[in-house]
Amino acid sequence: MNAFDLLYSQGFGTRRHCIALIEEGFFELDMGSNDFQTHLDPYAELENSLGKLSSSSSNDNNSLEGLAYKVEGVTWHYHLTAYVMLNKPMGIECSQKPSNWPSVYTLLPAPLRQRPRKGSSPGVQAVGRLDQDTTGLLLLSDDGQFIHKMSSPKHHVPKVYEVTTEDPLDVGACEKLLRGVHLKDEYELTLAHQAELTGEFTMNLTLTQGKYHQVKRMLAATGHKVVKLHRAHIGPLSIPNDLAPGMWRWLSHDEINSLFKGA
């Protein structure tokens, strides 16, 4: 891999723009020391350095995983595939073409939105959707297989929602959700994986499906209106205390593995 391929694969714009970044000295490579290095020759030495790094493995791209570099003074790390989590705030739509609210993708930096994908729209895609008035954990990736596994009801990935209702809840509502409720225009029962009261107006609801407005529709089937909804967990993952609403971060290698194992 050369410097141009690295920048282009990581979403730093068109081919012409990536070449300009290199030629104008806006790309710096971390060669393992405390200092980032740039060169008078924008191609030869950088490509030689990247070649040495990637030659240690039969899979050039994998061998560069985690490599630090700077673009216009901002530090990035190379990721062959993007896996990120975002703490979705209120008033944001999980859509590339939102209708009434800002898109969740505006919370991400341009390189994550522009990563090239063969045969698909560029950039990371949300793993399922949260309504504009629902907050909490959202995963995004450019790995189609991962998105399918996390979204498909066949893989039974549990998602935990913190639910607040307009009127008081009781154990009877939990029992109905666990037995299954009929949603409008659906013949089969929709069951909760777990349902537990956490307060007079609150419960934790665990689902392994991802139907449209599912939590709100399920609670409505028990006679309750949801006034606040927050997704707290996806599989083994939860939102870190230091990840404020509207912020994102890369998933760690262990977190990615735990999600694949759970699916």
Residue pairs with C-beta under 8 A, 6 or more apart in sequence:
1 9
1 50
1 51
1 54
1 60
1 61
1 64
2 43
2 46
2 47
2 50
2 51
3 22
3 27
3 29
3 42
3 43
3 46
3 47
3 50
4 15
4 18
4 19
4 22
6 50
6 64
6 69
6 78
7 13
7 18
7 21
7 22
7 27
7 71
8 15
8 18
8 116
9 61
9 115
9 116
10 76
10 78
10 79
10 111
10 115
11 110
11 111
11 112
11 113
11 114
11 115
11 116
11 122
11 123
12 18
12 21
12 71
12 110
12 111
12 114
13 21
13 110
13 114
21 27
21 71
21 72
22 42
22 43
22 46
23 42
25 38
25 42
26 71
26 72
27 38
27 42
27 46
27 69
27 70
27 71
28 36
28 37
28 38
28 69
28 70
28 71
29 36
29 37
29 38
29 46
29 49
29 50
29 67
29 69
30 36
30 37
30 67
30 68
30 69
30 70
31 37
31 49
36 68
36 69
36 70
37 49
39 45
39 46
50 64
53 63
53 64
53 67
54 60
54 61
54 63
54 64
55 63
56 63
57 63
61 80
62 80
64 78
64 80
65 78
65 79
65 80
66 77
66 78
66 79
67 77
67 78
68 75
68 76
68 77
69 75
69 76
69 77
69 78
70 76
76 111
77 250
79 250
81 141
81 142
81 143
81 146
82 112
82 115
82 124
82 140
82 141
82 142
82 143
82 250
83 139
83 140
83 141
83 143
83 146
83 250
83 251
83 255
83 256
84 108
84 112
84 124
84 139
84 140
84 141
84 248
84 249
84 250
84 251
85 137
85 138
85 139
85 140
85 237
85 239
85 243
85 248
85 249
85 251
86 104
86 107
86 108
86 137
86 138
86 139
86 140
86 247
86 248
87 135
87 136
87 137
87 138
87 239
87 243
87 244
87 245
87 246
87 247
87 248
88 94
88 104
88 130
88 134
88 135
88 136
88 137
88 138
88 231
88 245
88 246
89 135
89 245
89 246
90 132
90 133
90 135
90 245
91 101
91 102
91 132
91 133
92 101
92 102
92 103
92 104
92 107
92 132
92 246
93 99
93 100
93 101
93 102
93 103
93 104
93 132
94 103
94 104
94 126
94 128
94 129
94 130
94 138
95 103
95 104
95 129
96 103
96 105
96 121
97 103
100 132
101 132
104 126
104 138
105 113
105 123
107 246
107 247
107 248
108 123
108 124
108 140
108 248
112 123
112 124
112 140
112 248
113 122
113 123
113 124
114 122
114 123
115 122
115 123
115 124
115 142
116 122
117 123
117 142
120 144
123 142
124 140
124 141
124 142
125 140
125 141
125 142
125 147
126 138
126 139
126 140
127 138
127 139
127 140
127 141
127 146
127 147
127 150
127 151
127 234
128 138
128 139
128 150
128 151
128 210
130 136
130 138
130 231
131 213
131 216
131 229
133 229
134 229
134 230
134 231
135 229
135 230
135 231
135 245
136 161
136 162
136 229
136 230
136 231
136 232
136 239
137 231
137 232
137 233
137 234
137 237
137 238
137 239
138 231
139 150
139 234
139 237
139 251
139 259
140 248
141 147
146 259
146 260
149 155
149 157
149 260
149 263
150 157
150 234
150 235
150 259
150 263
151 210
153 208
153 209
153 210
155 263
156 193
156 208
157 208
157 234
157 235
157 259
157 262
157 263
158 193
158 194
158 206
158 207
158 208
158 233
158 234
158 235
159 206
159 207
159 208
159 210
159 231
159 233
159 234
159 235
160 194
160 204
160 205
160 206
160 231
160 232
160 233
161 204
161 205
161 206
161 207
161 215
161 229
161 230
161 231
161 232
162 198
162 202
162 204
162 229
162 230
162 231
162 232
163 202
163 203
163 204
163 205
163 215
163 219
163 226
163 228
163 229
164 201
164 202
164 226
164 227
164 228
164 229
165 201
165 202
165 203
165 219
165 224
165 225
165 226
165 227
166 201
166 224
166 225
166 226
166 227
167 201
167 224
167 225
168 200
168 201
169 197
169 200
169 201
169 202
169 203
169 224
170 197
171 197
172 222
173 195
173 203
173 219
173 222
173 223
173 224
174 192
174 195
174 196
174 197
174 203
176 221
176 222
177 191
177 192
177 195
177 205
177 218
177 219
177 222
178 191
178 192
178 194
178 195
179 189
179 191
180 189
180 190
180 191
181 189
181 190
181 218
181 221
181 222
182 189
182 190
182 221
183 190
183 211
183 214
183 217
183 218
183 221
184 217
190 209
190 211
190 214
190 217
190 218
192 205
192 206
192 207
192 218
193 206
193 207
193 208
194 204
194 205
194 206
195 203
195 204
195 205
195 206
196 203
196 204
197 203
198 204
204 232
205 215
205 218
207 214
207 215
211 217
215 226
215 229
216 226
216 229
219 225
219 226
220 226
232 238
232 239
234 259
235 258
235 259
235 262
235 263
236 255
236 258
236 259
236 262
237 251
237 255
237 258
237 259
240 249
243 249
251 259
